[in-house]
């Protein structure tokens, strides 16, 4: 529950620090006094978007802080999942806005994103304002009410998991059908491309080898001339390097015994002679084997031209890329040939998943139908005391196509008397009737969801007198069930039944208009309710009437 609310520099509020209580409390005040400002501040704590215009004029920033007691609501896992310190008896939620447009949020002094504030806020406070009555016209709201009271969260989660698989298989099947249609339209072209690439008998590394051969053969005459000259220089009878080295070796060898220093030179020269002769032999072999065949060069260049042509045609940089494209075409063609089998297999999977989805959706329908009966019975029991003795209310559940929420379409039907046929509630109910229906639904929902705090913003619109008192008794009963109920009201009958009473007022100061909120003492409360009964001129009769309402 919300134990304390602190607001500073928010619109017309300079500073507000007020304690709140468990059970049923009421907030009153003249129109324009600032009750909506209090709700706006709470809304920011619940993760609503901020506007720098909300900062009081002349202030650098505004602060809104609330202390919650969560000891009865099992929220520790949410804090642990988000690595936030958990204090069940005093959880502090704070929001700061600066005039520069910056917004910061904290939970127990830990900075958190707005999404986290919103997630926690949805578990802490439910603010029911007049515009929420419009939800009665929304099928998704009506379905969510039924689901809450059906307590089908696990079954719905299981169904939605299967429905996700169902949607994925539908998508895959459509993609496969599109691919098959596209590929079959292009099958002849794909086959031609594959045969062209396969017929080329491409091998990886072939291009580089052919380019080297072409380069070599294109310079065959230059190569042969150079080899001949090298061979002549090495093997010429008179001047050949091999013969000259051999002669030098023989001369040094002849004097090595009388000139020992020549022994080392002889060994070194002998090594050079052996290496020189080996080189000369290889040059001679290359010379003998080097031959220029123009026909072979033409064949090599023709092959290279074909490779270049294919690379250009298929936008490839190498033979490796051409081979990859060939294999891809092969896979596509095999896919086309086997597509009927794949299509049949996927259709079977989708059929099985659809059946499973339908079964789970049927389970949801059964749970919702049971809940619908309870809603009809409980709403009748709640609405009759609220001045609708001949009310009829029905929850209509029709089956349609599978969707994320099952295959049920829910609509709330309403009639205030026996002579009028049941019709959608938002179309036939008056403002006061809708307010009473919504209050009754909220009372039922709050028992199922266990929300710590519920705030009703003028839920009493369109009602008065005894009916207002009955609505207050309903809110009072909600407040006894381990929860905090706060009603912003203009009706004395509702204000009188609150266990605690707060008044919002507006005053003019030298600095401008300022709103304030205070908890009323018993005497202040008597006068406030008397003023609500009689207006600004409070009569003795109004005071006595106020005491009577307060049962004093």
C-alpha positions in Angstrom: 0.0 0.0 0.0 1.0 3.6 -0.5 2.1 4.9 3.0 3.5 8.3 2.2 3.5 10.7 -0.8 6.0 13.6 -1.2 5.7 16.1 -4.0 7.9 19.2 -4.5 7.6 21.8 -7.3 5.0 20.0 -9.3 2.6 22.3 -11.2 0.8 24.2 -8.5 2.3 22.3 -5.5 5.2 23.9 -3.8 5.7 21.0 -1.3 3.5 18.3 -0.1 4.3 15.5 2.4 1.4 13.4 3.4 0.8 10.0 5.1 -1.8 7.7 3.7 -3.6 4.7 5.4 -4.8 1.2 4.7 -8.5 0.6 4.1 -10.9 3.1 2.5 -9.9 6.8 2.3 -11.5 9.7 0.4 -10.2 12.9 -1.1 -12.5 15.9 -1.6 -12.1 19.4 -2.8 -13.6 22.0 -5.1 -13.3 21.6 -8.8 -9.9 22.9 -9.9 -8.4 22.7 -6.4 -5.7 20.3 -7.6 -7.0 16.8 -7.2 -6.0 16.0 -10.8 -2.5 17.3 -9.9 -2.1 14.7 -7.2 -3.2 12.0 -9.7 -0.8 13.4 -12.3 2.1 13.1 -9.8 1.2 9.5 -8.9 1.0 8.8 -12.7 4.6 9.9 -13.1 5.6 7.5 -10.3 3.8 4.7 -12.3 5.9 5.4 -15.3 3.9 7.8 -17.4 5.7 10.2 -19.8 6.9 13.5 -18.3 6.5 17.0 -19.5 8.8 19.8 -18.4 5.6 22.0 -18.2 4.7 20.0 -15.1 7.6 21.7 -13.2 6.4 24.6 -11.1 7.3 27.9 -12.7 10.6 29.2 -11.5 11.9 25.9 -10.1 14.8 24.0 -11.5 13.3 20.5 -10.9 10.5 18.7 -9.3 10.6 15.6 -7.1 7.8 13.0 -6.5 8.5 10.3 -4.0 6.3 7.6 -2.5 6.9 5.0 0.2 5.1 1.6 -0.2 4.5 -1.2 2.2 4.7 -4.4 0.1 5.0 -7.0 2.9 1.8 -8.8 1.9 2.2 -8.9 -1.9 5.0 -11.3 -2.8 6.9 -8.9 -5.0 10.4 -9.9 -4.0 11.1 -12.0 -7.2 10.6 -8.9 -9.3 13.2 -6.9 -7.3 15.7 -9.8 -7.4 15.3 -10.3 -11.2 16.1 -6.6 -11.7 18.9 -6.6 -9.1 17.1 -4.0 -6.9 17.4 -4.0 -3.1 14.1 -5.2 -1.6 12.6 -3.7 1.5 9.1 -5.1 2.0 8.1 -2.6 4.7 9.5 0.6 3.0 10.0 0.5 -0.7 10.8 4.0 -2.1 9.9 5.0 -5.6 11.2 8.4 -6.8 10.9 10.4 -10.0 12.8 13.6 -10.7 12.2 16.0 -13.6 14.5 18.9 -14.5 13.7 22.1 -16.3 16.3 21.1 -18.9 14.1 18.1 -19.9 15.9 15.3 -18.0 13.9 12.6 -16.2 15.3 10.2 -13.7 13.7 7.3 -11.9 14.8 5.4 -8.8 13.5 2.4 -6.8 15.1 2.1 -3.4 17.8 4.6 -4.6 18.7 2.4 -7.6 18.4 4.2 -11.0 15.9 2.3 -13.2 14.6 2.8 -16.7 11.0 4.1 -17.2 9.9 0.7 -18.3 10.9 -0.8 -15.0 9.0 1.9 -13.1 6.0 1.1 -15.2 6.3 -2.6 -14.6 6.4 -2.1 -10.9 3.7 0.6 -11.0 1.3 -1.8 -12.6 1.8 -4.2 -9.6 1.4 -1.4 -7.0 -1.4 1.0 -8.0 -4.5 0.9 -10.2 -5.8 4.4 -11.0 -9.4 4.3 -12.4 -10.4 7.5 -14.0 -13.5 8.4 -15.9 -12.0 7.8 -19.3 -11.4 4.2 -18.3 -15.2 3.7 -18.4 -14.7 3.8 -22.2 -12.8 0.5 -21.9 -16.2 -1.2 -21.6 -16.5 -0.7 -25.3 -13.2 -2.5 -26.0 -13.4 -6.3 -26.6 -9.8 -6.8 -25.4 -10.6 -5.2 -22.0 -13.7 -7.4 -21.7 -11.7 -10.5 -22.5 -9.0 -9.5 -20.0 -11.6 -9.1 -17.3 -12.9 -12.6 -18.0 -9.3 -14.0 -18.0 -8.4 -12.4 -14.7 -11.5 -13.9 -13.0 -11.0 -17.2 -14.8 -7.5 -17.4 -13.3 -6.3 -18.9 -16.6 -2.8 -17.2 -16.7 -0.9 -20.6 -17.0 -3.3 -22.0 -19.6 -3.2 -18.7 -21.6 0.7 -18.7 -21.5 0.8 -22.3 -22.7 -1.6 -21.5 -25.5 0.3 -18.4 -26.5 3.5 -20.5 -26.7 1.8 -23.0 -29.1 0.2 -20.1 -31.0 3.7 -18.6 -31.5 4.8 -21.9 -33.1 1.6 -22.0 -35.1 2.3 -18.5 -36.5 5.9 -19.4 -37.2 4.9 -22.5 -39.1 2.3 -20.5 -41.1 5.1 -18.1 -42.0 7.5 -20.9 -43.0 4.8 -22.6 -45.1 4.0 -19.4 -46.9 7.7 -18.7 -47.6 8.1 -22.3 -48.9 5.1 -21.9 -51.2 6.4 -18.6 -52.5 9.9 -20.1 -53.0 8.5 -23.1 -54.8 6.3 -21.0 -57.1 9.2 -18.6 -57.8 11.7 -21.4 -58.4 9.4 -23.4 -60.6 8.9 -20.3 -62.7 12.6 -20.1 -63.1 13.4 -23.8 -63.1 14.4 -23.8 -66.8 16.7 -20.8 -66.4 18.2 -22.3 -63.2 18.8 -25.6 -65.0 20.5 -23.8 -67.9 22.8 -21.9 -65.5 23.7 -25.1 -63.6 24.4 -27.0 -66.8 26.5 -24.2 -68.2 28.6 -24.1 -65.0 28.8 -27.8 -64.6 29.7 -28.3 -68.3 32.6 -25.9 -67.8 34.3 -28.6 -65.6 35.8 -25.9 -63.4 38.4 -26.8 -60.8 39.7 -24.6 -58.0 43.1 -23.1 -58.7 42.8 -23.8 -62.4 42.7 -20.1 -63.4 45.9 -19.2 -61.6 47.8 -22.2 -63.2 46.5 -21.4 -66.7 47.4 -17.7 -66.3 51.0 -18.7 -65.3 51.3 -21.1 -68.3 50.0 -18.4 -70.7 52.4 -15.9 -69.3 55.3 -18.3 -69.7 54.4 -19.4 -73.2 53.9 -15.8 -74.3 57.6 -15.2 -73.6 58.9 -18.5 -74.9 61.4 -17.0 -77.4 62.9 -14.7 -74.8 63.1 -17.6 -72.3 64.8 -19.9 -74.9 67.3 -17.2 -75.9 68.2 -16.5 -72.2 68.6 -20.2 -71.5 70.8 -20.7 -74.5 73.1 -17.8 -73.5 73.3 -19.1 -70.0 74.1 -22.6 -71.2 76.8 -21.3 -73.5 78.4 -19.2 -70.8 78.5 -22.2 -68.5 79.5 -25.0 -71.0 81.5 -23.3 -73.8 84.7 -25.3 -74.5 87.0 -22.3 -74.3 85.3 -19.9 -72.0 82.6 -21.9 -70.2 82.4 -21.2 -66.5 82.3 -24.9 -65.7 85.4 -25.7 -67.7 87.3 -22.7 -66.3 86.3 -23.6 -62.7 87.6 -27.2 -63.3 90.9 -25.8 -64.8 91.4 -23.5 -61.8 90.6 -26.4 -59.4 93.3 -28.6 -61.2 95.9 -25.9 -61.0 95.4 -25.3 -57.3 95.3 -29.0 -56.5 98.7 -29.4 -58.2 100.4 -27.1 -55.7 98.4 -27.8 -52.6 101.1 -30.1 -51.2 103.8 -27.5 -51.5 101.5 -24.6 -50.6 99.3 -25.9 -47.8 97.2 -22.7 -47.8 95.8 -23.8 -51.2 94.2 -26.9 -49.6 91.4 -24.7 -48.1 91.0 -22.8 -51.4 90.9 -26.2 -53.3 88.0 -27.4 -51.1 86.0 -24.2 -51.5 86.6 -24.1 -55.3 85.6 -27.8 -55.5 82.2 -27.0 -53.8 81.7 -24.1 -56.2 82.5 -26.3 -59.2 80.0 -29.0 -58.1 77.2 -26.3 -57.5 78.1 -24.6 -60.8 78.0 -27.9 -62.7 74.6 -28.7 -61.1 73.2 -25.3 -62.2 74.6 -25.8 -65.7 72.9 -29.2 -66.0 69.5 -27.8 -64.9 69.9 -24.9 -67.4 70.7 -27.4 -70.1 67.7 -29.5 -69.2 65.4 -26.5 -69.3 66.8 -25.5 -72.7 66.1 -28.9 -74.1 62.6 -29.0 -72.7 61.5 -25.5 -73.5 59.6 -25.5 -76.7 57.1 -23.0 -78.1 53.8 -24.6 -79.3 51.4 -21.8 -80.6 48.4 -24.3 -80.7 48.8 -25.1 -77.0 49.0 -21.3 -76.2 45.8 -20.8 -78.1 44.1 -23.6 -76.2 45.2 -22.1 -72.9 44.0 -18.6 -73.8 40.7 -20.0 -75.1 40.2 -21.7 -71.8 41.0 -18.5 -69.9 38.6 -16.5 -72.1 35.8 -19.0 -71.2 36.6 -18.6 -67.5 36.7 -14.8 -67.7 33.4 -14.9 -69.6 31.7 -17.0 -66.9 33.1 -14.8 -64.1 31.7 -11.7 -65.8 28.4 -13.3 -66.5 27.9 -14.5 -63.0 29.5 -11.5 -61.3 32.2 -13.7 -59.8 35.7 -12.8 -58.8 37.2 -16.2 -59.0 36.6 -19.8 -60.1 35.9 -20.6 -56.4 32.9 -18.3 -56.5 31.7 -19.9 -59.8 31.9 -23.3 -58.1 29.9 -22.0 -55.1 27.2 -20.7 -57.4 27.1 -24.0 -59.2 26.6 -25.8 -55.9 23.9 -23.3 -54.9 22.1 -23.9 -58.2 22.3 -27.7 -57.6 20.8 -27.3 -54.1 17.9 -25.1 -55.6 17.2 -27.6 -58.3 17.2 -30.5 -55.8 15.0 -28.3 -53.6 12.5 -27.9 -56.5 12.6 -31.6 -57.1 11.9 -32.4 -53.5 9.7 -29.5 -52.7 6.4 -31.4 -52.7 7.8 -33.7 -50.0 9.0 -30.7 -47.9 5.7 -28.9 -48.5 3.8 -32.0 -47.3 6.0 -32.4 -44.2 5.5 -28.7 -43.2 1.8 -28.9 -43.8 1.6 -31.9 -41.5 3.5 -30.0 -38.8 1.1 -27.0 -39.2 -1.9 -29.3 -39.0 -0.7 -30.9 -35.8 0.1 -27.6 -34.2 -3.2 -26.2 -35.3 -5.0 -29.1 -33.6 -3.0 -28.5 -30.5 -3.7 -24.8 -30.6 -7.5 -25.5 -31.0 -7.4 -27.9 -28.1 -5.7 -25.3 -25.8 -8.1 -22.6 -27.1 -11.0 -24.9 -26.2 -9.6 -25.3 -22.7 -9.5 -21.5 -22.4 -13.0 -21.3 -23.6 -14.2 -23.7 -21.0 -12.5 -21.7 -18.2 -13.8 -18.5 -19.6 -17.4 -19.8 -19.8 -17.2 -20.8 -16.1 -15.8 -17.4 -15.2 -18.5 -15.7 -17.3 -21.2 -17.4 -15.3 -19.6 -16.2 -12.1 -19.3 -12.7 -13.5 -23.0 -12.6 -14.4 -24.0 -13.9 -11.0 -21.7 -11.6 -9.0 -22.5 -8.5 -11.1 -26.2 -9.1 -10.5 -25.6 -9.4 -6.8 -23.6 -6.2 -6.8 -25.7 -4.1 -9.2 -29.1 -4.7 -7.6 -28.1 -2.9 -4.3 -26.7 -0.1 -6.5 -30.2 0.8 -7.6 -30.7 -1.5 -10.6 -33.2 -4.1 -9.3 -34.1 -5.3 -12.8 -30.7 -5.3 -14.2 -29.6 -8.1 -16.6 -26.0 -8.7 -17.5 -24.6 -11.3 -19.8 -21.1 -12.3 -20.9 -21.3 -13.4 -24.5 -18.5 -15.6 -25.8 -18.4 -16.4 -29.5 -15.7 -18.4 -31.3 -13.8 -16.9 -34.2 -10.4 -17.4 -35.8 -7.4 -18.3 -33.7 -5.6 -15.2 -32.3 -3.0 -14.5 -29.7 -5.8 -14.6 -27.0 -7.4 -17.8 -28.2 -10.5 -18.1 -30.5 -13.0 -16.3 -28.2 -14.6 -13.0 -28.8 -16.1 -11.6 -25.6 -18.7 -8.9 -25.3 -20.6 -7.6 -22.2 -24.3 -7.3 -22.8 -26.5 -5.1 -20.5 -30.1 -4.2 -19.9 -31.3 -2.0 -17.0 -34.8 -3.4 -17.2 -36.7 -6.5 -18.3 -38.4 -4.8 -21.3 -35.2 -3.8 -23.1 -33.2 -6.6 -24.9 -29.6 -7.2 -23.9 -27.2 -5.0 -25.9 -23.5 -4.1 -25.7 -23.1 -2.3 -22.4 -21.3 0.8 -23.8 -24.1 1.4 -26.3 -27.1 1.3 -23.9 -25.9 2.1 -20.4 -26.0 5.6 -19.0 -22.9 7.3 -17.5 -24.1 6.4 -14.0 -24.9 2.8 -14.9 -21.5 2.4 -16.6 -19.8 3.8 -13.4 -21.6 1.2 -11.3 -20.8 -1.6 -13.7 -17.1 -0.6 -13.7 -17.0 -0.3 -9.9 -18.5 -3.8 -9.6 -16.0 -5.2 -12.1 -13.1 -3.5 -10.3 -14.3 -4.9 -7.0 -14.3 -8.4 -8.5 -10.9 -7.9 -10.3 -9.2 -6.5 -7.2 -10.1 -9.6 -5.3 -8.5 -11.8 -8.0 -5.4 -9.7 -8.7 -4.6 -8.5 -5.1 -3.6 -5.0 -6.1 -2.2 -3.1 -3.1 -3.7 0.2 -4.0 -6.8 1.2 -6.0 -7.6 4.9 -6.7 -11.0 5.8 -8.0 -11.2 9.2 -9.7 -14.9 10.3 -9.5 -16.3 6.8 -10.0 -19.5 8.3 -8.6 -20.3 10.2 -11.8 -24.0 10.1 -12.6 -25.1 8.8 -9.2 -26.3 10.3 -5.9 -28.0 9.7 -2.6 -28.6 6.1 -1.5 -26.8 4.7 -4.6 -23.7 6.7 -3.8 -23.8 5.3 -0.3 -24.0 1.7 -1.6 -21.0 2.4 -3.9 -19.1 3.7 -0.9 -19.9 0.6 1.0 -18.6 -1.5 -1.9 -15.3 0.5 -1.8 -15.3 0.2 1.9 -15.6 -3.6 1.6 -12.7 -3.6 -0.9 -10.6 -1.7 1.6 -11.1 -4.4 4.2 -9.4 -7.0 2.0 -5.8 -6.2 2.7 -5.8 -3.4 0.3 -5.9 0.4 0.1 -8.8 2.1 -1.7 -8.8 5.8 -2.3 -11.8 7.6 -3.8 -11.7 11.1 -5.2 -15.3 12.2 -4.9 -17.8 15.1 -4.9 -20.5 13.2 -3.0 -20.9 13.6 0.7 -22.4 10.1 1.0 -19.2 8.6 -0.3 -16.9 11.0 1.6 -18.7 10.1 4.9 -17.8 6.4 4.7 -14.1 6.8 4.3 -12.0 5.8 7.3 -9.7 8.7 6.5 -10.6 12.0 4.8 -8.3 14.3 2.8 -9.1 17.7 1.4 -7.3 19.3 -1.6 -7.6 23.1 -1.6 -6.1 26.0 -3.6 -4.9 29.3 -2.2 -3.5 32.5 -3.6 -0.1 33.6 -2.2 2.4 36.3 -3.1 4.2 33.8 -5.2 1.1 32.7 -7.0 -1.5 30.0 -6.8 -0.7 27.0 -4.7 -2.5 23.7 -4.1 -2.3 21.8 -0.8 -3.6 18.6 0.6 -4.3 17.8 4.2 -5.8 15.0 6.3 -8.9 16.3 8.1 -9.6 16.0 11.8 -13.1 14.9 12.9 -14.3 18.5 13.3 -12.8 19.6 10.0 -14.4 16.6 8.4 -17.8 17.4 9.7 -17.5 20.9 8.2 -16.2 19.6 4.9 -19.1 17.2 4.4 -21.6 19.9 5.6 -20.2 22.2 3.0 -20.5 19.5 0.3 -24.2 19.2 1.4 -25.1 22.9 1.5 -22.5 24.8 -0.4 -20.3 27.7 0.9 -22.9 28.8 3.5 -22.8 26.0 6.0 -26.0 25.8 8.0 -26.6 24.1 11.4 -28.9 21.7 9.6 -26.1 20.8 7.2 -23.7 20.2 10.1 -26.2 17.9 11.8 -26.8 16.1 8.5 -23.0 15.7 8.1 -22.8 14.2 11.6 -25.6 11.8 10.8 -23.8 10.7 7.6 -20.7 10.2 9.7 -22.7 8.3 12.3 -21.5 10.6 15.1 
